[in-house]
Amino acid sequence: MIDIKPEIFTLASKLEKELQNEFLKIDEQAYKNSLKVLNAFHKYNISESHFQDTTGYGYADIGRDTIEKVFASVLGAEDALVRNQFISGSHALNVALFAFLRPNDIMLSITGLPYDTLHEVIGIKENPSSLKAFGIKYEQIDLIEDDFDYVKIEQYLKKQPVKLIHIQRSKGYSTRKSLVIAKVKKVIEFIRTISKDTIIMVDNCYCEFVEDVSPLEVGADIIVGSLIKNLGGGIAPNGAYIAGKRALVTLAAERLTLPGEGREVGPTLGINRQFLQGLYLAPSVVASSLKTAVLTSLLLEKLGYDVEPKASDKRADIVQNIIFNDKDKLIKYTQGIQQASAIDANVLPVPSPMPGYDDDVIMASGSFVQGSSIEISCDGPLRKPYIAYQQGGLTYDYGKIAVLNAVSLLDKH
């Protein structure tokens, strides 16, 4: 049973009144993105016929092909590859990197160390199947005070040609801030004054519909994201997308399937309706996630914890950090989120090894889709300063219940 302390509920109700202006901004953003989605549906005359599936090779899947046009329109892309054959956002990033890079090419990350699951893909951590194993070079430039190091970027680009620049907007398991579109726009414009041919690829996971402009609309060449995060709306059971310039999307399609067939194959196996319905609901679901994050931020700050972003900060993604500086409190809070989840609420999360991560990770994800981050979830590596990374909330009410339950359990600790 959910056991929320009355004083915690009362405090949250008081804070909600303080947050009305923030909630209004989120609702206005959701309206803009909903209009964008609906216009894309109308542009391509979405009908029940687009829900039909294919099997086997997946030839002539009209629904799949139209869905990709809809996503491209919503994201401001020339083209998009939206497939259930992608296992995760990290898989889509892997496909994109292997599609675009060749031996002796340089991949330059200008947002520091990428997300943990890319370390073996790149070769930061040794793996015989990594980019490094194929002779692809990797360099990185760290952020300075949560912004790009323009001096080092200029020096590096003038020193040697760089095939691909990687920008990760969301913070991953780092302590930095996530990157709003305005910062991404500024650095892309700066890069183009030095190098017009470098591929600029943005990892857009967790960021879709938080603002109403995509990185492609400010000059990025390619963006990648997961459908069990924002754009899947809690409906898509798996999948991811690669969107941007048509020539690059074509290369990615031929790496996902095989040269010569590319995007022409890939059965949808009944997933078309879920992709479309998920995208349709995504603006509202992202808004619920943001409201949950904003309430979490103010509530935990009032209770004496460090949080990032603050409740009134401009947000780039749906992730809310709570810095506990205490291993046991991180564990207890995460367990409280799981306890108030819809699925597997009786399961007690404990820190354990996870593929692709160096540290043990504790994860609450009582979700309808395994590993979904757009549903209420919370996780974090067992390393200092013991940060909880909370995401999602299919509805604000369910998100609020989970947070209040976690805080009540934490208060008992």
Legacy VTK file of the C-alpha trace (Angstrom):
# vtk DataFile Version 3.0
C-alpha trace
ASCII
DATASET POLYDATA
POINTS 413 float
0.000 0.000 0.000
1.096 3.558 -0.697
1.933 5.241 2.587
2.400 8.976 2.088
2.992 10.981 5.234
0.246 13.631 5.722
2.825 16.366 6.317
4.583 15.479 3.030
1.284 15.636 1.133
0.454 18.993 2.723
3.873 20.413 1.838
3.555 19.203 -1.758
0.106 20.796 -2.085
1.530 24.090 -0.846
4.433 23.893 -3.289
2.110 23.164 -6.220
0.529 26.566 -5.690
3.982 28.150 -5.907
4.653 26.246 -9.129
1.604 27.352 -11.107
3.614 29.661 -13.380
6.121 26.881 -14.125
3.290 24.457 -14.864
1.696 27.014 -17.185
4.939 27.333 -19.181
5.056 23.536 -19.515
1.441 23.449 -20.738
2.172 26.136 -23.330
5.120 24.103 -24.593
2.953 20.974 -24.808
0.384 22.873 -26.872
3.021 23.963 -29.414
4.373 20.432 -29.749
0.890 18.909 -29.967
0.092 21.253 -32.841
3.314 20.209 -34.558
2.424 16.503 -34.235
-1.159 16.954 -35.387
-0.082 18.966 -38.418
2.312 16.152 -39.377
-0.482 13.578 -39.054
-2.684 15.706 -41.316
0.097 16.400 -43.801
0.482 12.675 -44.482
-3.216 11.790 -44.124
-2.728 9.200 -41.391
-5.513 6.623 -41.483
-6.275 3.192 -40.098
-4.597 1.660 -43.135
-1.256 2.847 -41.754
-1.700 0.539 -38.735
-1.314 -2.559 -40.916
1.816 -4.617 -40.346
4.257 -6.633 -42.399
6.240 -9.782 -41.637
9.276 -11.453 -43.121
11.298 -9.007 -45.192
8.878 -6.157 -44.606
8.668 -5.081 -48.238
6.243 -2.262 -49.150
5.234 -1.400 -45.594
3.241 1.754 -46.282
2.608 2.395 -42.597
6.320 2.202 -41.715
7.316 4.482 -44.579
4.641 7.043 -43.687
5.548 6.979 -39.993
9.092 7.921 -40.951
7.764 10.890 -42.916
5.683 11.979 -39.922
8.663 11.782 -37.560
10.831 13.678 -40.052
8.231 16.441 -40.225
7.920 16.700 -36.435
11.700 16.771 -35.955
12.467 19.179 -38.802
14.415 16.520 -40.722
14.899 15.766 -44.399
14.422 12.095 -43.574
14.059 9.724 -40.636
14.644 6.066 -39.859
12.142 4.912 -37.196
12.421 1.206 -36.515
11.490 -1.467 -34.015
14.729 -3.215 -35.044
16.552 -0.669 -32.880
16.915 -2.180 -29.405
17.632 1.121 -27.660
18.869 4.648 -28.134
22.408 3.399 -27.568
21.916 0.845 -30.346
20.768 3.602 -32.707
23.834 5.682 -31.786
26.024 2.649 -32.449
24.434 2.145 -35.876
24.870 5.817 -36.744
28.525 5.950 -35.702
29.443 2.804 -37.640
27.469 4.104 -40.630
29.213 7.478 -40.818
32.795 6.756 -39.721
35.583 4.983 -41.621
39.110 3.843 -40.632
41.360 6.781 -39.667
38.376 9.121 -39.273
38.184 11.188 -36.098
35.147 11.308 -33.811
35.289 14.324 -31.500
32.986 14.588 -28.493
32.643 18.221 -27.410
30.501 17.387 -24.374
33.135 15.349 -22.566
32.796 11.685 -21.801
29.690 10.147 -23.424
27.115 8.009 -21.677
28.462 4.785 -20.139
26.846 2.472 -22.701
28.889 4.072 -25.505
32.281 3.432 -23.905
32.698 -0.020 -25.446
31.140 1.152 -28.721
33.799 3.849 -29.077
36.669 1.883 -27.547
37.152 4.023 -24.443
36.756 0.662 -22.762
38.443 -2.079 -24.808
36.193 -4.216 -26.969
37.212 -6.065 -30.168
34.035 -4.816 -31.877
34.562 -1.135 -31.036
35.143 1.786 -33.394
38.719 1.876 -32.115
39.210 -1.739 -33.228
38.333 -0.608 -36.763
40.907 2.179 -36.716
38.515 5.030 -35.915
40.029 7.631 -33.615
38.265 9.238 -30.675
39.010 12.532 -28.928
37.022 14.589 -26.464
36.799 18.151 -25.198
35.197 18.678 -21.816
32.604 21.311 -21.078
33.571 24.377 -19.039
31.024 25.531 -16.466
28.262 23.629 -18.285
29.033 25.222 -21.650
31.230 24.424 -24.635
34.958 25.105 -24.606
35.048 27.292 -27.711
38.787 27.921 -27.539
39.702 24.230 -27.558
37.091 23.421 -30.199
38.542 26.060 -32.527
42.108 24.915 -31.881
41.238 21.279 -32.571
39.244 21.913 -35.743
41.964 24.143 -37.209
44.618 21.531 -36.423
43.113 18.597 -38.347
39.945 17.515 -40.168
37.261 15.962 -38.000
34.741 13.632 -39.629
32.119 13.726 -36.868
31.391 15.892 -33.831
29.279 14.282 -31.143
27.076 16.355 -28.829
25.235 14.654 -25.971
22.510 16.984 -24.745
21.421 15.065 -21.652
23.833 14.697 -18.758
23.875 10.900 -18.537
25.383 9.818 -15.225
27.493 12.957 -14.952
27.124 15.967 -12.657
26.974 18.566 -15.440
23.850 20.339 -16.636
21.988 19.194 -19.720
22.222 21.449 -22.771
19.350 23.656 -23.898
18.791 24.313 -27.594
20.177 27.858 -27.394
23.615 26.529 -26.383
23.519 23.846 -29.075
22.596 26.445 -31.707
25.451 28.732 -30.691
28.109 26.021 -30.861
26.854 24.666 -34.196
27.029 28.129 -35.739
30.547 28.484 -34.334
31.665 25.121 -35.745
30.328 26.032 -39.188
32.562 29.118 -39.327
35.557 26.752 -39.130
34.403 23.480 -40.687
31.463 23.211 -43.061
31.874 19.502 -43.822
32.105 17.957 -40.345
29.056 15.862 -39.487
27.412 17.262 -36.354
25.517 14.495 -34.586
23.376 15.140 -31.514
22.323 12.524 -28.989
18.823 13.881 -28.334
17.669 11.224 -25.833
15.434 12.558 -23.035
15.204 15.972 -24.739
12.425 15.695 -27.342
9.445 18.035 -26.796
11.016 19.674 -23.746
11.469 22.632 -26.087
9.672 23.224 -29.386
12.793 23.336 -31.582
14.921 20.317 -32.447
18.714 20.373 -32.944
18.138 19.807 -36.675
16.323 23.130 -36.864
19.402 24.923 -35.530
21.898 23.294 -37.894
22.684 19.762 -36.673
23.105 17.159 -39.420
21.728 14.154 -37.565
19.946 13.414 -34.274
19.314 10.141 -32.492
16.815 9.174 -29.808
14.931 6.322 -28.169
11.221 5.536 -28.387
11.043 4.168 -24.847
11.795 7.705 -23.798
10.013 10.907 -24.824
8.761 10.324 -28.368
7.260 6.911 -27.609
4.775 8.507 -25.224
4.771 5.427 -22.999
3.033 3.469 -25.764
5.887 2.331 -28.026
7.166 -1.026 -26.695
10.662 -0.521 -28.125
12.467 1.210 -30.988
14.479 4.327 -31.729
15.040 6.850 -34.485
17.828 8.429 -36.531
16.758 11.645 -38.270
18.415 14.382 -40.291
20.015 14.754 -43.692
18.744 12.215 -46.204
22.159 10.986 -47.296
23.157 10.245 -43.700
19.858 8.548 -42.888
20.349 6.349 -45.959
23.798 5.315 -44.713
22.322 4.495 -41.304
19.571 2.387 -42.890
22.134 0.348 -44.826
24.111 -0.242 -41.628
20.994 -1.286 -39.706
19.944 -3.802 -42.377
22.358 -4.357 -45.287
23.860 -2.425 -48.218
21.597 -2.407 -51.223
18.414 -2.982 -49.238
18.619 -0.405 -46.472
15.268 1.038 -45.453
13.312 -1.088 -47.946
13.339 -4.008 -45.518
12.384 -4.376 -41.891
9.013 -5.863 -40.883
6.933 -3.830 -38.432
5.191 -6.859 -36.872
2.175 -4.871 -35.697
3.980 -1.920 -34.116
2.791 0.884 -36.417
-0.252 1.869 -34.377
1.825 2.023 -31.188
4.474 4.220 -32.807
1.818 6.624 -34.090
-0.241 6.665 -30.913
2.881 7.096 -28.808
4.004 10.094 -30.858
0.472 11.545 -30.651
0.516 11.364 -26.837
4.172 12.336 -26.419
3.752 16.123 -25.943
1.299 15.548 -23.091
3.366 12.765 -21.519
6.541 14.864 -21.657
4.623 17.701 -19.986
3.575 15.330 -17.179
7.193 14.229 -16.796
8.360 17.836 -16.575
5.749 18.735 -13.977
6.781 15.710 -11.922
10.425 16.812 -12.194
9.646 20.405 -11.214
7.685 19.307 -8.139
10.463 16.879 -7.188
13.057 19.620 -7.474
11.272 22.111 -5.236
10.102 19.507 -2.723
13.504 17.901 -2.230
15.188 21.301 -2.071
12.766 22.394 0.673
13.700 19.223 2.540
17.368 20.187 2.454
18.763 18.234 -0.500
20.809 19.544 -3.407
18.919 19.320 -6.695
19.652 20.027 -10.357
17.932 21.599 -12.205
16.206 23.951 -9.781
12.446 24.172 -10.115
12.533 27.443 -12.068
15.523 26.602 -14.299
15.065 26.286 -18.052
15.156 22.581 -18.813
16.724 20.657 -21.657
15.486 17.172 -20.733
13.127 15.264 -18.445
15.878 14.210 -16.009
15.847 15.487 -12.423
18.951 15.027 -10.275
18.813 14.669 -6.513
22.276 14.777 -4.965
22.102 12.765 -1.757
25.810 12.534 -0.856
24.711 9.378 0.942
24.581 5.875 -0.525
21.802 4.656 1.758
19.545 7.603 0.978
19.994 7.063 -2.765
19.002 3.427 -2.321
16.030 4.228 -0.062
14.625 6.920 -2.377
14.934 4.661 -5.419
13.162 1.876 -3.555
10.365 4.329 -2.726
9.835 5.093 -6.424
9.635 1.377 -7.215
7.192 0.837 -4.361
4.780 3.345 -5.949
5.118 2.028 -9.507
2.306 0.304 -11.377
4.278 -2.847 -12.205
6.483 -4.916 -9.879
5.711 -2.651 -6.929
6.490 -5.586 -4.634
10.059 -5.845 -5.951
12.856 -4.313 -3.873
15.560 -2.749 -6.091
19.114 -3.382 -4.921
22.420 -2.181 -6.415
23.738 -4.653 -8.963
26.015 -4.868 -12.030
24.495 -3.812 -15.349
25.857 -4.386 -18.870
27.718 -1.321 -20.113
28.300 0.256 -16.694
31.441 0.219 -14.543
29.658 0.786 -11.222
26.810 -1.111 -9.631
23.533 0.617 -10.489
20.293 0.797 -8.542
17.228 1.184 -10.716
13.532 1.644 -10.070
11.546 0.996 -13.210
8.183 -0.507 -12.429
7.121 0.072 -15.995
4.851 -1.451 -18.623
7.828 -1.399 -21.024
11.055 -2.850 -19.655
13.573 -0.078 -19.029
11.211 2.693 -20.104
12.402 6.092 -18.903
9.296 8.068 -19.826
7.307 6.144 -17.238
8.228 7.109 -13.690
11.705 5.757 -13.064
14.739 6.499 -10.962
18.262 5.149 -11.102
21.843 5.954 -10.285
25.321 4.478 -10.078
26.681 3.626 -6.656
29.432 6.225 -6.748
29.957 9.573 -5.093
28.172 11.975 -4.810
25.349 9.405 -4.936
22.957 11.086 -7.351
19.444 9.863 -8.115
18.529 10.417 -11.772
14.749 10.541 -11.905
12.803 10.609 -15.154
9.276 10.427 -16.411
5.717 10.230 -15.242
3.084 9.097 -17.750
0.672 11.327 -15.874
1.488 14.009 -13.343
-0.672 12.329 -10.688
1.173 9.003 -10.917
4.506 10.821 -10.919
3.504 12.881 -7.895
2.355 9.804 -5.962
5.663 8.049 -6.603
7.719 11.048 -5.505
5.691 11.634 -2.341
5.956 7.958 -1.466
9.732 8.008 -1.997
10.107 11.123 0.162
7.935 9.558 2.885
10.105 6.443 2.860
13.253 8.575 2.877
11.966 10.501 5.872
11.704 7.242 7.802
15.354 6.447 7.104
LINES 1 414
413 0 1 2 3 4 5 6 7 8 9 10 11 12 13 14 15 16 17 18 19 20 21 22 23 24 25 26 27 28 29 30 31 32 33 34 35 36 37 38 39 40 41 42 43 44 45 46 47 48 49 50 51 52 53 54 55 56 57 58 59 60 61 62 63 64 65 66 67 68 69 70 71 72 73 74 75 76 77 78 79 80 81 82 83 84 85 86 87 88 89 90 91 92 93 94 95 96 97 98 99 100 101 102 103 104 105 106 107 108 109 110 111 112 113 114 115 116 117 118 119 120 121 122 123 124 125 126 127 128 129 130 131 132 133 134 135 136 137 138 139 140 141 142 143 144 145 146 147 148 149 150 151 152 153 154 155 156 157 158 159 160 161 162 163 164 165 166 167 168 169 170 171 172 173 174 175 176 177 178 179 180 181 182 183 184 185 186 187 188 189 190 191 192 193 194 195 196 197 198 199 200 201 202 203 204 205 206 207 208 209 210 211 212 213 214 215 216 217 218 219 220 221 222 223 224 225 226 227 228 229 230 231 232 233 234 235 236 237 238 239 240 241 242 243 244 245 246 247 248 249 250 251 252 253 254 255 256 257 258 259 260 261 262 263 264 265 266 267 268 269 270 271 272 273 274 275 276 277 278 279 280 281 282 283 284 285 286 287 288 289 290 291 292 293 294 295 296 297 298 299 300 301 302 303 304 305 306 307 308 309 310 311 312 313 314 315 316 317 318 319 320 321 322 323 324 325 326 327 328 329 330 331 332 333 334 335 336 337 338 339 340 341 342 343 344 345 346 347 348 349 350 351 352 353 354 355 356 357 358 359 360 361 362 363 364 365 366 367 368 369 370 371 372 373 374 375 376 377 378 379 380 381 382 383 384 385 386 387 388 389 390 391 392 393 394 395 396 397 398 399 400 401 402 403 404 405 406 407 408 409 410 411 412
